[in-house]
Amino acid sequence: MLMSEINKKNLKCLLPSLDALSEILNITSCIVNIPAIDHKDGLATLAKNKNGFLLDIETKKLLTDEFNKQFNIEMSKNGQEYTSENVLFRKEKHQFNKHNLKYTLELKNIIKGNLKNDLYFRMVLPVESHILCSFLLPLQPFNWEKASCYGLIKTHINNYIYDIFEVSYNELFYLFIDCSSKSNINNFYNQTISILVSLGFFTSFFRQDECFILGSLDNEYHAVEFIEYRSLRESITIPFRFLDNNSYDIFDIKEVARQIVNMPTIQQEPFDALVNLCYNNPEILNCLFVYIASSCYPLDTRPACLAVVMEGICNYILKQNEERLNPIKEKKIAKEIREKIIDLIKAYKEIIDRDDFITLIKRIDNLNQPTNTEKLKRPYELLGIKLKDYEIKAIENRNNFLHANLQFEIGRDIKNSSSTAHQLFFTCNVLDRLFYKLVLKLINYKGTMLNNIKILEHIFGSIPDENSLIKL
């Protein structure tokens, strides 16, 4: 379904999907079979919780041999069949109930239907409000009975086109990701992970608590042939949003608010570029995921995480520019110098310990490589970003972060600068901005981003030589 063609008529195509979600969410009791342990036609209750579903089953059989083992569970309700795979029996989750034993099982997935062929897949993620809508390209909402559709952004991964939009239904809110072509479920899921991480990077809202994957025979999803519920991990909200057009009244910075009223948060081409960069380069996907996750980490560990992700993305950029980074540009000359130094070292081989000799040779092999600190600075030069003195200082402190040595000086006059906590908070914000700016430049983002250091100068002290907005 092309969301650019949304109207009241084809909005009905959302309802089969929403009804399929409600069907699973509203199961409260069912008949359970567990073939592996010969448990047949047992009554059970099912309840939704934050991390999936809780299934309570009763049996007269003591299942001590099954503790800490995983089984597939079959469930039926009103003629509909469901399965849950790899369910773990945990010892602490059982109790006596009159003459029976009661087992509480945690279900991380529920599946209805079989995957025999490729289908058109749709991912639906419950979200708490229309918070994501303000970051999607605006689209006039269309209403049909109790359903409304908001926002739209598209992206392409290889030959697949995806539509991303929001829906409200029965006072609940969902983020939809539709694929326009048939695919297998694993390919679809891997591609949507890149979309979700990219969306989280742009909006500062990374939704991953739980999702529903629905499969249909047609790309308008008139009927749901397959549905799978998956419980994932806790969602993450990044405290500071570098791309934002509506939430900085809390800082009482009116001039910033005026400048960013028309600031587009998600631009089509850069978003598309980031999604594909993540999908085609797992190391970049991992960097962005760790960057997003690090916003939840304590202040004393977050700089180390930021140093790691910066190193990861810098290494990616360096690989694309290897010839320009070597101190000796000519490979032939570099090889000759290396060989002459090795010959010199070999003359002393008999008086050098064997392990030390091997170490020396390895270091000579890396003679024409930039230093670790230089590797973190050079990508900014390659992308036309001029580093400030305090940014260089933060980069040079990477070893202090990675080796948990927190007794360092930032080299900047900030409030209570003798406090390690204040220094760490400042450094986190510096590394945060450095990483974000590098990613935006990498995907050719054109526009402005908020300057967290300037906006938070009431904490860090006056920064007269910087603006609240950074132009890229």
Phi, psi and omega in degrees: 000120177278116187291343176293346180253020181300134171209178185297333182287306184276359171296336177299338180295345177283332189294320176303322179292315180294323177294324178295322176297312182298325180301314180289317183294337184261007175288122179245336177216153183197170173262133186240136170236136174234088187305324186295336180241014176060039175262116188238139170050041179272144176283144181210157175244145183235132181223137178280137171229187187296326187252023180135226179232150173250124180249119177259120177239150178241142179205155176274351185270131176279119188258043183297327180289344184266353181301140179065021173247159182248142182221157170269137184242133177256134180229147177222146181207120178052042177082358179263138183253136179227155174226154172229126188261148173055050179275128184268128172275117182250135185301320185284358183255031176226156181202159177279140177224097186057245182264000183246166171258136180250127179243131176254118183249139178265119180260121179264352178207149173222129186236137173231123180103169181241147179258087179267330182225167174295147182227169166278122185252149178225131174256134178236124179243124174296133175233157189280342182195189176276026184300327181281339186300324183292348180260352179266155179302131187296141176216132180301125182293142174247138183245143174214111186052246186260005183251141175224147182240136183225145168070160178196135166216144181248157172209157180239135172231113187054240180261012183257135176252133180241139173251132180239126182202173181244150179223138170247139185207125182052042178066018174246156186237140183223146171258125181255139171231111183254138174257134186275353181232157176292147183205169169271159190293325181292318177297316179299314183296316180298322179289321180291332176298317177297323178294314183294319178295318179295319177296319178296322179295316182287320188261345185074009176241107180254107184264121182209015180301305184201158180208161173243132174249120183245140179241140181223157178279343179233154186280007171253002172056044178293330180220144181261115180270335185211142174215136176228128173265134177231129171268127186249242182232173181295140176289163185230135172243119180282128185301318183253134180250115180287334178243103185209142181235015185205006190235016185257017171298333182296338178271353181056041177251086189294325181293328177292314181302321181292323184287333188254012179303317182258020183284113180289127183280314179244115174265140188302307186294313178297322178297315177301318180295320181291318178302314181288325176299317179293316184292321184272350181224093182304330180294326177288318177302315179296319179300313181294321180296314179295322177300313179296314182295329184296340180295343179265355186279156176297159185298329183279349179247342184296320178302323179296319178295318179294323177295323180293313182290327175296318179296321180297312183285330176293320178299322178298314181294322181295324179297328180282347185228035187303317184295329184278346188263336182296132178305322176257111189288323183281118181299321182296316180294318179300321179294318179297316179298316179301314183294322179294320179293319179297320178298322179295317179294322182298332179296339180250016185302323184291336181257002179253133177305143185302313180295322178294324179297316178298319179298317179298318180297318179297321180290324177294324178301330181262015185300325183265023179254144176291159178290165179301318179294320179296325179296332179275340181264326186297324179303327179292321177296319181296328182263008175077028179255121179272122182276140175276162184301318182287337174289319177298321179298318179296319179296318182293344179271011184305320181294326177297322180288313186291333181253017174060030174265099188267359181272082181220164178250136180283333182083029180217141183278090178247165181301134180052047186297343178285346179279123178300324181298317179293321179296318179295319180297318178296314182296320176303315181293325177294310180295324177302310182293321179299315181294313183298316181296321180296318179295316180298320178293324182297327181260013174063041176291131178244119180155214182233156172227154181285144179264098184298326181295318179290316182296329181260024183291345174293343175262318187270346185102168185297134177233079189290338187267016180229154177258165180285340176243141177249125180271134178241000000 
